[in-house]
């Protein structure tokens, strides 16, 4: 399952990914309408293309360059509260608690914060980006 916070942020395969805006034709929907690719995301093994139809449906095409496979993936759009729950697939409880505590100015575990910050940086996010996500 892919979890989508906005057109720019997803959780895929237990990784937080930052997207790039797109604006090209994305295929045809089952309703007969046209999909528009609104953004794409990359990780080490896949390319994800978020596409939206005029009818409001949304899905992600996943490209696997290693096997030349392309498939559609279920996508669930979340509000910020549910997205924080989805982040438990990316961060351990102590890492997530340390990030939130650091942003609130509370005491936190430096080692857990350090691990979480590394995961954020690997995904292309800064601490201020994360603050915007959870606020």
C-alpha positions in Angstrom: 0.0 0.0 0.0 1.2 3.5 -0.8 0.2 6.3 1.6 -0.2 9.8 0.2 -0.2 12.9 2.2 -0.1 15.4 -0.7 1.0 15.3 -4.3 4.6 15.8 -3.0 4.9 13.2 -0.2 4.3 9.5 0.0 5.2 6.5 2.1 6.1 3.6 -0.2 7.8 0.3 0.8 8.4 1.7 4.3 10.3 4.7 2.9 9.4 8.3 3.0 9.6 9.8 -0.5 9.6 13.4 -1.7 8.1 14.0 -5.1 8.7 16.2 -8.1 5.8 17.9 -9.9 4.9 16.6 -13.3 2.2 17.5 -15.8 2.1 14.9 -18.6 -0.5 12.5 -20.0 -0.8 9.5 -17.7 -3.1 7.1 -19.6 -6.8 6.4 -19.5 -9.1 5.8 -16.6 -11.8 3.1 -16.4 -14.4 5.9 -16.5 -13.1 6.9 -20.0 -11.4 10.0 -18.8 -7.8 10.9 -19.1 -5.2 10.5 -16.3 -2.8 13.3 -15.8 0.5 12.5 -14.1 0.8 15.1 -11.3 4.0 14.0 -9.7 6.7 11.4 -9.6 8.8 9.8 -6.9 12.1 7.8 -7.0 13.8 5.5 -4.7 16.7 3.1 -5.3 14.6 0.4 -7.0 11.4 2.0 -8.4 9.9 5.1 -10.0 6.4 6.0 -8.8 4.1 8.2 -11.0 1.0 9.6 -9.2 -1.8 10.1 -11.7 -5.2 11.7 -11.3 -8.3 11.5 -13.4 -10.9 14.1 -14.2 -13.5 11.9 -12.3 -11.4 12.2 -9.1 -9.8 8.7 -9.0 -6.2 8.5 -8.2 -3.5 5.8 -8.4 0.2 5.3 -8.8 2.0 3.5 -11.6 5.1 1.8 -10.3 8.0 1.3 -12.7 10.6 -1.4 -11.8 13.6 -0.7 -14.1 15.3 -3.9 -13.0 12.6 -6.2 -14.5 11.0 -3.7 -17.0 7.7 -4.2 -15.1 5.0 -1.5 -14.8 2.0 -2.0 -12.5 -0.7 0.0 -10.8 -0.5 0.3 -7.0 -3.3 0.9 -4.5 -3.0 4.4 -3.1 -4.6 5.7 0.1 -4.8 9.5 0.6 -4.5 10.3 4.3 -5.1 13.4 6.4 -2.2 14.5 8.6 -3.3 12.6 11.7 -3.5 9.3 9.8 -0.2 10.1 7.9 1.5 10.2 11.3 0.3 6.7 11.9 1.6 5.7 8.5 5.0 7.1 9.4 5.3 4.2 11.9 6.2 2.2 8.8 9.2 4.5 8.3 10.3 5.4 11.8 10.5 3.4 15.0 8.3 4.7 17.9 11.4 6.2 19.6 12.6 7.9 16.4 9.2 9.5 15.8 8.9 10.5 19.4 12.4 12.1 19.3 11.5 14.1 16.1 8.3 15.4 17.5 9.9 16.2 20.9 12.8 18.0 19.2 10.4 20.2 17.3 8.4 21.0 20.4 11.5 21.8 22.3 11.1 19.0 24.8 13.7 16.5 25.9 14.5 13.7 23.4 16.8 10.8 22.8 19.7 12.1 20.8 20.5 8.7 19.2 16.9 8.1 18.2 16.7 11.7 16.8 20.0 11.1 14.9 18.7 7.9 13.2 15.4 9.6 12.3 17.1 12.7 10.9 19.3 10.4 8.8 16.2 8.8 7.4 14.7 12.2 6.6 17.9 13.4 4.9 18.1 10.2 2.8 14.6 10.9 1.6 15.5 14.5 0.7 13.6 16.1 3.6 14.9 18.6 6.2 13.7 18.9 9.8 11.7 22.0 8.8 10.1 20.0 6.0 9.0 17.4 8.6 7.7 20.2 10.8 5.4 21.3 8.0 4.2 17.7 7.5 3.2 17.2 11.0 1.9 20.7 11.8 
